[in-house]
Each structure stands twice: as C-alpha cells, then as structure tokens.
Amino acid sequence: MPVGLGGSMKIALDAMGGDRAPVGIIDGAVEAARHCAGRFGLVLVGKREVIERYINENGFGGSGMEIVEAPETIEMSESPATAIRRKRNSSIVTAMRLQKEGAVQAVVSAGNTGAVVASSLLSMGRLRGINRPAIAIHIPTRGGGTVLLDGGANSDCDPMNLLQFAFMGSVYAETILEKREPKVGLLSIGEESSKGNELTRNAHELLGKSDMNFVGNVEGRDVFLGIVDVVVTDGFVGNVVLKFTESIIQYINSLIREEVARHPLARVGAVFMKPAFNGVKRTLDYAEYGGAPLLGINGVVIIGHGGSSPRAIKNAILAAEKFAVRGINEKIKVKVEESRP
C-alpha cells in the first residue's frame, strides 16, 4: 500500500463521492499531491480495488497517497439519514470516522451533501455554542468575494440560527477572505427592518443587538455587488440562490459562445478578447474555489459540487488545508463565547 506524503497534516478524500467518482476525484487528488510539495498527506477513502486499479493504470503509483478501504457507497439519490445508518462502511462515514479518531485533520467530499452534513454531525458533533452547522458559499463580487450562508444544510431555521450563521460567516470572511471588520447583511425583500417574513424580522432584531458589523437587510440584487462581506439566510433560500446563480452563469457562458459563433466579425474580436473572457470565466467558475466549508462542526469538512472536475477537487483539498491551518473553528468558538450575554 502506498505510504503517506509524510506531512504533519492528513486530509481524507471521499473517492467514491460525486458524479465523476472515482476518476475525477483521484485525478484531482493527484494534482493536489503534486501541488502541495509534501505539506500534507492525502488519504483516499473508498473501494480499494477500484482505486488501486485506476492508480496503477495511469501511472500514479508514486503520488504517495494512502488508501483506506470503504466497501460501500452512498449514492446521490439516497436519503441521507437512512444511508448513514445502513451504510456504516461507506466512504463518507469512514472518512468522518477517520477525522473523529484523529487519523486525518480534514475531509473533502463531493458526494451526497445531506449525508456529508449528517455524518459530520454524528461523528464530530457541533462546536460549543452553535446549534446548527451551515454551508458557507463563496460568491464572486466586485469587492473580492462574499460568503453566503446557509447554502443548504438547514431548510428550516429560527432567528438564533441566523445569528450564529452570522458569527461563523464573519469569522470566515475575516480569516479566509481577509476582510477587516466584515460587513454582515441579512437577505430579505427590502432594506427596511420591517420588511420580510417573521424569521427575517426577528433575526434582524438579534443581529442589530450583536457586536458584529451588521449593516441591515440586503436584497437579492445586492449579493453580487459586494455591498456586504457576509450574506445570512436560511438554507432553503440560500440553496435557491446558489442553484439560480449556477444556472445564470451557465446561461451567460453559452450565450456568449452562441453570439460569437453567429457573427464572423465577433469571431475575430473574440481572439483579442480571449484573455478577458478567460478572466471572467475564472472568476465565475466554482472550480476556482473548490468547495464550501461546513461551518459549525467540531472538525474540518469541505463539500464539493457533485459535478466537480479534477481542478475543483484539487482546490477543495487546498481549501481544507487553509481552513485547518488558520484555525477557523477555534476563532468561531472564541467569537461565540465573547458574544454571549
């Protein structure tokens, strides 16, 4: 069995999770192993026979990745709660178990999001002072990026949940996005505090009493403008925003290609505009950011897109390293403790 890279940190990778597993996952892991230059070790969790065959067939034997056997796979269509109970030897559950036992310091998975969240909670539990975890989504903006949470871990929330999401998002924006005194906004249907449903109105009151840099309500049109550094909402609305954003980006890309192909002069101009187009594409491409951290659990978990490319997997692994090295969980615990009445 291949040995680890020898670094002090190890990151487990759900090799069977995602639409492109295990091929796209292993390819991304190899890219990350080559990029990291020994800073951390990688552990591929999944069906050993399948993983080893692909590694050997493609000449990846010298990449120095460990393999941990996990004979079961949780499919994307399965019920998360049922799957993690019935498939205790699945790649997702096994990877979380490794982190709980201290064998690895982070987990990356592009598999069933609900199963990743549920297994994280079951294995590692929540941070003290946090009632529910939240998925933090990176939104590209003019100001260098905004974090939106929750991106889909909690469909139903109460005002206290949103307050805690704001605490976690604020720490994340300050630590990862390097925003000083990050501005926090509450997603609603109007700027006035009286606008919105009961959840947003009550959450607005709590946020207004906190010691965060809360600037009030923001509307959907404000998200991409970079008016705030943290956008807080419940998981139902957050996931709708995320999926809508993905569809708009795909539509814009396809529209540009169609228009360029339709007009001969546009094709000539496109040659000179290619660097600009590529720059915009990189900014909007989720693969550049790799994955979304699950904030609020007593561990490090990065959730990748189901259709993650090898580049996205590589960047998700690098995001996991950054999350662990910068100690975001400890900072969240301090922030929550300081903010208690």
LUMFINU-586547 format. One record per residue: residue number from 1; residue in one letter; x, y negated, z of N, C-alpha, C in turn. Coordinates in steps of 0.05 Angstrom, whole numbers, plus 5000, padded with zeros to 4 digits. Example, Ala and Ser with C-alpha at 12.3 -4.5 7.8 and 13.67 -1.06 7.14 Angstrom:
LUMFINU-586547
- 1:A:5264:5114:5156:5246:5090:5156:5264:5066:5156
- 2:S:5257:5045:5142:5273:5021:5143:5258:4999:5157
This chain:
LUMFINU-586547
- 1:M:5017:5024:5000:5000:5000:5000:5018:4975:5000
- 2:P:5011:4955:4983:5027:4931:4983:5028:4917:5010
- 3:V:5049:4905:5016:5051:4891:5042:5043:4862:5039
- 4:G:5039:4849:5062:5031:4821:5062:5053:4803:5053
- 5:L:5047:4778:5049:5067:4759:5040:5086:4750:5061
- 6:G:5080:4756:5086:5099:4750:5107:5094:4724:5121
- 7:G:5074:4708:5112:5068:4683:5125:5054:4687:5151
- 8:S:5054:4666:5168:5041:4669:5194:5011:4670:5192
- 9:M:5000:4659:5171:4971:4659:5167:4963:4680:5146
- 10:K:4940:4692:5151:4929:4711:5131:4900:4703:5125
- 11:I:4893:4705:5100:4866:4698:5090:4854:4722:5077
- 12:A:4830:4730:5086:4816:4753:5075:4798:4743:5052
- 13:L:4798:4759:5031:4782:4753:5007:4763:4775:5001
- 14:D:4737:4768:5000:4716:4788:4993:4719:4794:4963
- 15:A:4733:4816:4957:4740:4823:4930:4716:4833:4914
- 16:M:4694:4840:4927:4671:4851:4913:4648:4831:4911
- 17:G:4652:4807:4921:4630:4787:4921:4631:4768:4897
- 18:G:4608:4763:4885:4607:4745:4863:4600:4758:4837
- 19:D:4592:4742:4817:4584:4753:4791:4608:4764:4775
- 20:R:4632:4755:4781:4656:4764:4766:4673:4783:4782
- 21:A:4663:4793:4804:4679:4812:4820:4681:4839:4806
- 22:P:4703:4853:4811:4726:4844:4826:4747:4830:4809
- 23:V:4743:4830:4782:4764:4820:4764:4771:4790:4769
- 24:G:4750:4773:4769:4755:4744:4773:4766:4738:4800
- 25:I:4758:4754:4820:4767:4749:4848:4796:4756:4850
- 26:I:4804:4779:4839:4832:4788:4841:4850:4769:4825
- 27:D:4841:4761:4801:4857:4742:4785:4862:4716:4800
- 28:G:4840:4706:4814:4843:4682:4829:4862:4685:4853
- 29:A:4861:4709:4865:4878:4715:4888:4908:4715:4879
- 30:V:4913:4727:4855:4940:4728:4845:4950:4699:4839
- 31:E:4933:4682:4828:4941:4654:4823:4948:4641:4849
- 32:A:4931:4645:4870:4936:4633:4896:4962:4643:4908
- 33:A:4967:4669:4906:4991:4681:4917:5016:4669:4904
- 34:R:5015:4665:4878:5037:4653:4864:5041:4623:4871
- 35:H:5018:4610:4876:5019:4581:4882:5029:4576:4910
- 36:C:5022:4593:4929:5027:4586:4958:5056:4590:4966
- 37:A:5072:4605:4950:5100:4609:4955:5106:4620:4983
- 38:G:5089:4638:4992:5094:4652:5018:5083:4637:5042
- 39:R:5067:4616:5038:5056:4601:5062:5036:4618:5077
- 40:F:5022:4636:5064:5002:4653:5077:5001:4679:5062
- 41:G:4989:4699:5075:4985:4725:5063:4956:4728:5055
- 42:L:4951:4745:5034:4924:4750:5025:4916:4779:5029
- 43:V:4892:4782:5038:4881:4809:5043:4856:4813:5026
- 44:L:4857:4831:5007:4834:4838:4990:4817:4859:5004
- 45:V:4792:4852:5008:4774:4870:5022:4753:4881:5002
- 46:G:4752:4907:5000:4733:4919:4981:4740:4948:4975
- 47:K:4731:4958:4952:4736:4986:4945:4765:4989:4936
- 48:R:4780:5003:4952:4809:5005:4947:4816:5016:4920
- 49:E:4802:5037:4912:4808:5050:4886:4804:5030:4863
- 50:V:4782:5015:4864:4777:4996:4842:4797:4974:4842
- 51:I:4804:4963:4866:4823:4941:4868:4851:4950:4859
- 52:E:4860:4973:4869:4887:4983:4862:4889:4989:4832
- 53:R:4868:4999:4820:4869:5005:4792:4873:4980:4775
- 54:Y:4857:4959:4782:4859:4934:4767:4887:4921:4771
- 55:I:4897:4922:4796:4923:4910:4802:4945:4924:4786
- 56:N:4944:4951:4785:4965:4966:4771:4963:4963:4741
- 57:E:4938:4962:4731:4934:4960:4702:4944:4933:4691
- 58:N:4944:4913:4708:4951:4886:4699:4978:4876:4710
- 59:G:4993:4895:4721:5020:4888:4730:5021:4869:4753
- 60:F:5001:4870:4771:5000:4852:4794:5012:4865:4819
- 61:G:5025:4888:4816:5035:4903:4839:5055:4888:4856
- 62:G:5069:4868:4845:5088:4853:4860:5078:4828:4873
- 63:S:5051:4824:4872:5040:4799:4883:5038:4799:4913
- 64:G:5043:4822:4926:5045:4823:4955:5019:4820:4970
- 65:M:4997:4830:4959:4972:4828:4972:4964:4854:4986
- 66:E:4954:4852:5010:4944:4875:5024:4916:4883:5014
- 67:I:4909:4908:5019:4882:4917:5012:4870:4930:5037
- 68:V:4846:4923:5044:4831:4935:5066:4806:4948:5054
- 69:E:4803:4974:5059:4780:4989:5047:4753:4980:5059
- 70:A:4735:4975:5041:4707:4969:5048:4690:4982:5026
- 71:P:4679:5005:5031:4666:5021:5010:4639:5010:5001
- 72:E:4627:4993:5016:4600:4983:5010:4601:4954:5000
- 73:T:4581:4947:4983:4579:4920:4972:4551:4909:4976
- 74:I:4549:4885:4986:4523:4872:4988:4518:4857:4962
- 75:E:4496:4864:4949:4490:4852:4923:4478:4824:4927
- 76:M:4479:4808:4907:4468:4780:4909:4438:4780:4914
- 77:S:4424:4800:4905:4395:4800:4907:4385:4812:4933
- 78:E:4403:4823:4950:4394:4836:4974:4386:4817:4996
- 79:S:4369:4825:5014:4361:4809:5037:4385:4808:5056
- 80:P:4395:4784:5063:4419:4782:5080:4417:4797:5106
- 81:A:4396:4792:5121:4393:4804:5148:4393:4835:5146
- 82:T:4378:4845:5127:4376:4874:5124:4403:4886:5115
- 83:A:4416:4872:5096:4440:4882:5084:4463:4884:5105
- 84:I:4466:4864:5122:4489:4865:5140:4484:4886:5163
- 85:R:4459:4892:5168:4453:4914:5187:4458:4941:5175
- 86:R:4450:4945:5150:4452:4971:5138:4480:4976:5126
- 87:K:4493:4955:5118:4519:4959:5105:4541:4947:5122
- 88:R:4547:4960:5144:4567:4950:5163:4595:4954:5153
- 89:N:4598:4970:5131:4625:4973:5119:4626:4959:5093
- 90:S:4610:4939:5089:4611:4923:5064:4635:4904:5065
- 91:S:4642:4894:5042:4666:4876:5040:4662:4851:5057
- 92:I:4637:4840:5056:4632:4815:5072:4634:4820:5101
- 93:V:4621:4840:5111:4621:4846:5140:4649:4854:5150
- 94:T:4663:4869:5134:4690:4878:5141:4709:4854:5142
- 95:A:4707:4835:5123:4724:4812:5123:4719:4795:5148
- 96:M:4694:4792:5156:4687:4776:5180:4698:4790:5205
- 97:R:4696:4817:5205:4706:4832:5228:4736:4828:5231
- 98:L:4750:4828:5208:4779:4823:5209:4786:4796:5222
- 99:Q:4770:4776:5216:4775:4750:5228:4769:4750:5258
- 100:K:4747:4763:5265:4740:4765:5293:4762:4779:5310
- 101:E:4774:4799:5298:4795:4814:5311:4822:4800:5311
- 102:G:4824:4778:5296:4849:4763:5294:4868:4773:5273
- 103:A:4860:4792:5257:4877:4802:5236:4881:4782:5213
- 104:V:4861:4765:5209:4863:4743:5190:4853:4718:5203
- 105:Q:4859:4695:5191:4851:4669:5203:4830:4655:5186
- 106:A:4822:4667:5164:4802:4654:5147:4790:4675:5128
- 107:V:4766:4670:5118:4752:4688:5099:4742:4671:5076
- 108:V:4745:4681:5052:4734:4669:5028:4716:4689:5014
- 109:S:4692:4680:5007:4673:4698:4994:4656:4683:4974
- 110:A:4653:4695:4950:4634:4684:4930:4610:4701:4928
- 111:G:4605:4717:4949:4583:4736:4949:4557:4724:4958
- 112:N:4539:4741:4967:4512:4733:4976:4515:4712:4999
- 113:T:4506:4688:4993:4510:4666:5013:4497:4671:5039
- 114:G:4472:4681:5038:4458:4687:5063:4472:4708:5080
- 115:A:4483:4728:5066:4497:4749:5081:4523:4739:5092
- 116:V:4536:4720:5078:4561:4708:5089:4555:4692:5114
- 117:V:4534:4676:5113:4526:4660:5136:4518:4678:5160
- 118:A:4501:4697:5155:4491:4715:5176:4514:4731:5188
- 119:S:4531:4742:5171:4553:4758:5181:4573:4741:5197
- 120:S:4577:4716:5188:4595:4698:5203:4585:4693:5231
- 121:L:4559:4688:5233:4547:4683:5259:4548:4707:5277
- 122:L:4542:4730:5265:4542:4755:5281:4570:4762:5291
- 123:S:4590:4758:5274:4617:4766:5282:4631:4746:5300
- 124:M:4629:4720:5293:4645:4700:5307:4629:4681:5324
- 125:G:4603:4679:5320:4587:4661:5336:4590:4632:5328
- 126:R:4576:4614:5343:4577:4585:5337:4597:4571:5355
- 127:L:4606:4548:5346:4622:4531:5363:4605:4521:5386
- 128:R:4618:4516:5408:4603:4505:5431:4591:4478:5424
- 129:G:4565:4475:5431:4551:4450:5425:4538:4449:5398
- 130:I:4542:4469:5382:4529:4470:5355:4507:4492:5355
- 131:N:4483:4483:5348:4461:4502:5348:4460:4518:5322
- 132:R:4467:4506:5299:4466:4519:5274:4489:4511:5256
- 133:P:4500:4530:5241:4522:4522:5222:4510:4508:5198
- 134:A:4527:4496:5182:4518:4481:5158:4539:4485:5136
- 135:I:4529:4486:5112:4547:4488:5089:4553:4460:5079
- 136:A:4579:4453:5078:4588:4426:5070:4595:4426:5041
- 137:I:4580:4411:5025:4584:4410:4996:4599:4385:4988
- 138:H:4619:4388:4972:4634:4365:4962:4620:4353:4938
- 139:I:4613:4327:4940:4600:4313:4918:4620:4293:4906
- 140:P:4627:4295:4880:4646:4275:4869:4633:4248:4867
- 141:T:4646:4227:4876:4635:4200:4876:4658:4180:4868
- 142:R:4650:4156:4864:4669:4135:4857:4689:4130:4880
- 143:G:4681:4135:4904:4698:4130:4927:4716:4153:4934
- 144:G:4718:4173:4917:4736:4196:4922:4723:4220:4934
- 145:G:4696:4219:4936:4682:4243:4945:4665:4238:4969
- 146:T:4643:4252:4970:4624:4251:4993:4618:4280:5001
- 147:V:4614:4284:5026:4606:4311:5036:4577:4311:5042
- 148:L:4562:4330:5031:4533:4333:5037:4529:4358:5052
- 149:L:4513:4356:5074:4507:4380:5089:4480:4376:5103
- 150:D:4464:4396:5103:4470:4424:5098:4463:4431:5069
- 151:G:4481:4447:5056:4477:4455:5029:4461:4480:5025
- 152:G:4449:4491:5046:4432:4514:5042:4432:4535:5064
- 153:A:4445:4531:5086:4446:4551:5107:4420:4551:5124
- 154:N:4406:4528:5125:4382:4526:5142:4360:4512:5127
- 155:S:4339:4527:5120:4317:4515:5106:4300:4497:5124
- 156:D:4297:4505:5149:4282:4490:5168:4300:4480:5190
- 157:C:4298:4454:5195:4316:4441:5215:4299:4423:5233
- 158:D:4311:4417:5257:4299:4397:5274:4319:4373:5275
- 159:P:4310:4351:5287:4327:4327:5288:4355:4331:5300
- 160:M:4356:4348:5321:4381:4353:5334:4401:4368:5316
- 161:N:4390:4386:5299:4407:4399:5279:4420:4378:5261
- 162:L:4404:4359:5251:4415:4339:5233:4436:4322:5247
- 163:L:4432:4316:5272:4451:4300:5287:4478:4316:5289
- 164:Q:4476:4342:5294:4500:4358:5295:4513:4361:5268
- 165:F:4497:4363:5247:4508:4364:5220:4524:4338:5214
- 166:A:4514:4316:5224:4528:4290:5220:4554:4290:5235
- 167:F:4555:4301:5259:4580:4302:5274:4601:4319:5258
- 168:M:4592:4342:5249:4610:4360:5235:4619:4348:5208
- 169:G:4600:4336:5194:4607:4323:5168:4626:4300:5172
- 170:S:4623:4285:5193:4640:4263:5198:4669:4272:5204
- 171:V:4672:4293:5219:4698:4304:5225:4711:4315:5199
- 172:Y:4695:4328:5183:4705:4339:5158:4714:4317:5139
- 173:A:4698:4296:5136:4705:4274:5118:4731:4260:5128
- 174:E:4734:4258:5154:4757:4244:5165:4782:4262:5161
- 175:T:4779:4288:5165:4802:4306:5165:4810:4315:5137
- 176:I:4791:4322:5120:4797:4333:5094:4796:4311:5072
- 177:L:4775:4294:5073:4773:4273:5053:4789:4248:5060
- 178:E:4800:4248:5085:4817:4227:5095:4803:4200:5095
- 179:K:4778:4200:5104:4762:4176:5106:4764:4165:5134
- 180:R:4772:4140:5137:4774:4128:5163:4746:4117:5171
- 181:E:4737:4125:5195:4711:4118:5205:4690:4123:5184
- 182:P:4686:4148:5175:4668:4154:5153:4640:4145:5158
- 183:K:4628:4134:5136:4601:4124:5137:4582:4148:5134
- 184:V:4562:4149:5152:4543:4171:5151:4515:4160:5143
- 185:G:4503:4174:5124:4476:4166:5115:4457:4190:5117
- 186:L:4432:4184:5122:4411:4204:5124:4395:4204:5098
- 187:L:4393:4226:5085:4379:4227:5059:4349:4225:5064
- 188:S:4336:4205:5051:4308:4201:5055:4296:4189:5029
- 189:I:4271:4181:5030:4257:4170:5006:4257:4139:5006
- 190:G:4271:4127:5025:4272:4098:5026:4292:4089:5046
- 191:E:4302:4065:5044:4323:4055:5062:4312:4049:5089
- 192:E:4287:4041:5091:4276:4033:5117:4274:4057:5136
- 193:S:4278:4052:5162:4277:4073:5182:4250:4086:5184
- 194:S:4229:4072:5175:4202:4082:5177:4195:4101:5154
- 195:K:4212:4102:5134:4207:4119:5111:4215:4148:5116
- 196:G:4203:4166:5101:4210:4194:5104:4189:4210:5119
- 197:N:4195:4236:5123:4177:4253:5139:4184:4251:5169
- 198:E:4170:4267:5184:4175:4266:5213:4203:4274:5220
- 199:L:4215:4293:5206:4242:4302:5211:4262:4279:5208
- 200:T:4260:4265:5185:4280:4244:5179:4276:4220:5198
- 201:R:4251:4214:5204:4246:4191:5222:4258:4196:5250
- 202:N:4253:4220:5260:4264:4227:5287:4294:4230:5287
- 203:A:4305:4241:5265:4334:4243:5262:4347:4216:5260
- 204:H:4333:4197:5247:4344:4170:5244:4347:4157:5272
- 205:E:4328:4162:5289:4330:4151:5316:4353:4162:5331
- 206:L:4358:4189:5329:4380:4201:5343:4407:4191:5332
- 207:L:4409:4190:5306:4434:4181:5293:4440:4152:5300
- 208:G:4419:4136:5302:4423:4108:5309:4434:4104:5337
- 209:K:4429:4123:5355:4438:4121:5383:4466:4134:5386
- 210:S:4476:4148:5365:4502:4161:5367:4525:4141:5364
- 211:D:4549:4151:5369:4573:4133:5366:4585:4136:5339
- 212:M:4571:4149:5320:4582:4151:5293:4577:4125:5277
- 213:N:4590:4124:5254:4586:4100:5237:4562:4105:5219
- 214:F:4539:4105:5232:4514:4111:5218:4503:4086:5204
- 215:V:4499:4087:5178:4491:4063:5163:4461:4064:5155
- 216:G:4447:4085:5164:4418:4086:5158:4411:4106:5136
- 217:N:4387:4103:5126:4378:4121:5104:4391:4115:5078
- 218:V:4395:4136:5062:4404:4133:5034:4385:4149:5017
- 219:E:4381:4140:4992:4364:4153:4974:4380:4171:4955
- 220:G:4365:4188:4940:4379:4206:4922:4397:4193:4902
- 221:R:4389:4169:4893:4405:4155:4873:4431:4144:4884
- 222:D:4433:4143:4911:4457:4132:4924:4479:4153:4927
- 223:V:4472:4179:4925:4491:4200:4932:4517:4199:4916
- 224:F:4514:4195:4889:4538:4195:4872:4552:4168:4871
- 225:L:4541:4148:4883:4553:4122:4882:4574:4118:4903
- 226:G:4576:4137:4922:4597:4134:4942:4591:4113:4963
- 227:I:4566:4107:4967:4558:4087:4987:4565:4097:5015
- 228:V:4562:4123:5019:4569:4135:5045:4588:4158:5040
- 229:D:4601:4166:5062:4621:4188:5060:4608:4214:5068
- 230:V:4586:4213:5084:4572:4237:5093:4542:4233:5088
- 231:V:4530:4253:5074:4501:4252:5070:4489:4276:5086
- 232:V:4471:4270:5103:4459:4290:5120:4430:4296:5112
- 233:T:4424:4322:5110:4397:4330:5103:4393:4359:5112
- 234:D:4369:4369:5111:4364:4397:5117:4373:4415:5094
- 235:G:4376:4441:5099:4386:4459:5079:4368:4463:5055
- 236:F:4342:4459:5059:4324:4462:5036:4329:4440:5016
- 237:V:4328:4415:5025:4332:4392:5007:4361:4393:4997
- 238:G:4380:4399:5014:4408:4399:5006:4414:4419:4984
- 239:N:4401:4442:4985:4406:4462:4964:4393:4454:4938
- 240:V:4369:4440:4940:4357:4430:4916:4374:4409:4902
- 241:V:4386:4391:4918:4404:4371:4908:4428:4384:4894
- 242:L:4439:4404:4907:4462:4418:4896:4456:4431:4869
- 243:K:4434:4446:4868:4427:4460:4843:4420:4440:4821
- 244:F:4406:4419:4828:4399:4398:4808:4424:4385:4797
- 245:T:4443:4380:4815:4469:4368:4807:4483:4386:4787
- 246:E:4484:4412:4793:4497:4431:4775:4484:4431:4747
- 247:S:4458:4430:4747:4444:4431:4721:4449:4405:4705
- 248:I:4450:4382:4718:4455:4357:4705:4483:4356:4693
- 249:I:4502:4366:4708:4530:4367:4698:4532:4385:4673
- 250:Q:4519:4408:4674:4519:4426:4651:4505:4413:4627
- 251:Y:4484:4399:4632:4469:4386:4610:4486:4364:4597
- 252:I:4499:4348:4613:4516:4326:4603:4538:4338:4586
- 253:N:4551:4359:4596:4573:4371:4581:4564:4382:4554
- 254:S:4541:4396:4554:4530:4407:4529:4521:4385:4510
- 255:L:4510:4363:4521:4501:4341:4504:4524:4328:4490
- 256:I:4546:4324:4504:4570:4311:4492:4580:4329:4469
- 257:R:4582:4355:4474:4592:4373:4453:4574:4373:4429
- 258:E:4548:4373:4433:4529:4373:4410:4531:4347:4394
- 259:E:4533:4324:4408:4535:4299:4394:4561:4296:4378
- 260:V:4583:4306:4390:4608:4305:4376:4608:4322:4351
- 261:A:4596:4346:4353:4594:4364:4331:4576:4354:4309
- 262:R:4556:4337:4316:4537:4327:4297:4548:4305:4279
- 263:H:4566:4289:4289:4576:4266:4274:4606:4268:4268
- 264:P:4613:4267:4242:4641:4270:4234:4660:4250:4246
- 265:L:4651:4224:4248:4667:4204:4260:4671:4209:4290
- 266:A:4651:4220:4302:4653:4225:4331:4674:4247:4336
- 267:R:4677:4266:4317:4697:4287:4320:4725:4275:4319
- 268:V:4728:4255:4301:4754:4241:4300:4760:4226:4326
- 269:G:4740:4212:4336:4743:4197:4361:4748:4215:4385
- 270:A:4736:4239:4383:4738:4258:4406:4767:4266:4410
- 271:V:4783:4267:4388:4811:4274:4391:4825:4255:4409
- 272:F:4820:4229:4405:4833:4208:4421:4821:4206:4450
- 273:M:4795:4214:4451:4781:4213:4477:4785:4238:4494
- 274:K:4798:4258:4483:4801:4284:4497:4812:4281:4525
- 275:P:4834:4265:4530:4844:4262:4557:4823:4251:4576
- 276:A:4807:4232:4567:4786:4220:4584:4765:4241:4590
- 277:F:4756:4256:4568:4736:4277:4572:4746:4298:4592
- 278:N:4771:4306:4590:4782:4326:4608:4783:4316:4637
- 279:G:4789:4290:4640:4789:4278:4666:4762:4278:4679
- 280:V:4741:4271:4663:4714:4272:4674:4706:4300:4680
- 281:K:4713:4319:4663:4706:4347:4667:4718:4358:4693
- 282:R:4743:4351:4698:4756:4360:4723:4742:4348:4747
- 283:T:4734:4323:4745:4721:4310:4768:4694:4324:4775
- 284:L:4680:4332:4754:4653:4343:4759:4653:4374:4762
- 285:D:4676:4387:4756:4677:4416:4757:4680:4426:4786
- 286:Y:4661:4443:4794:4662:4453:4822:4687:4470:4826
- 287:A:4698:4481:4804:4722:4498:4807:4746:4482:4819
- 288:E:4745:4456:4815:4767:4439:4826:4767:4439:4857
- 289:Y:4743:4443:4868:4740:4442:4897:4739:4470:4910
- 290:G:4735:4490:4893:4737:4518:4901:4713:4529:4915
- 291:G:4707:4518:4938:4684:4529:4953:4676:4509:4975
- 292:A:4655:4517:4989:4644:4500:5010:4648:4512:5037
- 293:P:4659:4497:5056:4664:4508:5083:4637:4511:5098
- 294:L:4636:4532:5114:4613:4536:5132:4621:4524:5159
- 295:L:4611:4500:5165:4618:4486:5189:4601:4495:5212
- 296:G:4613:4496:5236:4597:4502:5260:4601:4530:5270
- 297:I:4615:4548:5256:4621:4574:5266:4648:4575:5279
- 298:N:4653:4594:5296:4678:4596:5311:4699:4611:5294
- 299:G:4703:4600:5270:4722:4613:5252:4724:4596:5227
- 300:V:4737:4606:5206:4741:4592:5181:4729:4609:5159
- 301:V:4708:4599:5146:4695:4613:5124:4690:4593:5101
- 302:I:4699:4601:5077:4695:4585:5053:4676:4600:5035
- 303:I:4654:4588:5027:4635:4601:5010:4638:4591:4981
- 304:G:4644:4610:4963:4648:4602:4935:4622:4605:4919
- 305:H:4621:4593:4896:4599:4595:4877:4598:4624:4867
- 306:G:4574:4634:4863:4571:4662:4854:4585:4667:4827
- 307:G:4586:4647:4810:4599:4649:4784:4628:4639:4784
- 308:S:4641:4639:4807:4668:4627:4810:4688:4639:4790
- 309:S:4703:4622:4777:4724:4630:4759:4749:4636:4776
- 310:P:4770:4648:4764:4794:4652:4779:4806:4626:4791
- 311:R:4804:4604:4776:4814:4579:4785:4798:4569:4810
- 312:A:4772:4574:4809:4755:4566:4832:4763:4583:4857
- 313:I:4767:4609:4853:4775:4626:4875:4802:4617:4886
- 314:K:4821:4611:4869:4847:4601:4878:4844:4576:4895
- 315:N:4827:4557:4886:4823:4532:4901:4808:4536:4926
- 316:A:4790:4556:4927:4776:4563:4951:4795:4574:4972
- 317:I:4814:4590:4964:4834:4600:4982:4851:4578:4993
- 318:L:4859:4559:4976:4875:4536:4985:4859:4518:5004
- 319:A:4833:4516:4999:4815:4501:5017:4814:4515:5044
- 320:A:4813:4541:5045:4813:4556:5070:4838:4551:5086
- 321:E:4861:4550:5072:4886:4545:5085:4886:4517:5098
- 322:K:4877:4497:5082:4876:4469:5092:4858:4467:5116
- 323:F:4835:4480:5115:4815:4479:5137:4828:4490:5163
- 324:A:4842:4513:5160:4853:4525:5184:4877:4509:5195
- 325:V:4894:4499:5177:4918:4485:5185:4911:4459:5199
- 326:R:4891:4445:5189:4884:4419:5201:4866:4420:5225
- 327:G:4858:4445:5233:4844:4448:5258:4818:4434:5261
- 328:I:4801:4436:5240:4776:4422:5240:4757:4432:5262
- 329:N:4757:4457:5268:4739:4467:5289:4745:4455:5316
- 330:E:4771:4452:5323:4778:4440:5348:4769:4411:5349
- 331:K:4771:4397:5327:4763:4369:5325:4733:4367:5328
- 332:I:4718:4386:5316:4689:4385:5319:4681:4389:5348
- 333:K:4694:4408:5361:4687:4413:5389:4692:4388:5406
- 334:V:4714:4375:5401:4721:4350:5416:4700:4329:5410
- 335:K:4693:4326:5385:4673:4305:5377:4646:4310:5390
- 336:V:4637:4335:5390:4611:4341:5402:4612:4337:5432
- 337:E:4634:4345:5445:4636:4343:5474:4637:4313:5482
- 338:E:4651:4297:5467:4652:4268:5473:4626:4254:5469
- 339:S:4609:4265:5452:4584:4252:5446:4561:4261:5463
- 340:R:4565:4280:5481:4544:4289:5498:4536:4267:5518
- 341:P:4510:4265:5524:4501:4245:5544:4514:4250:5571
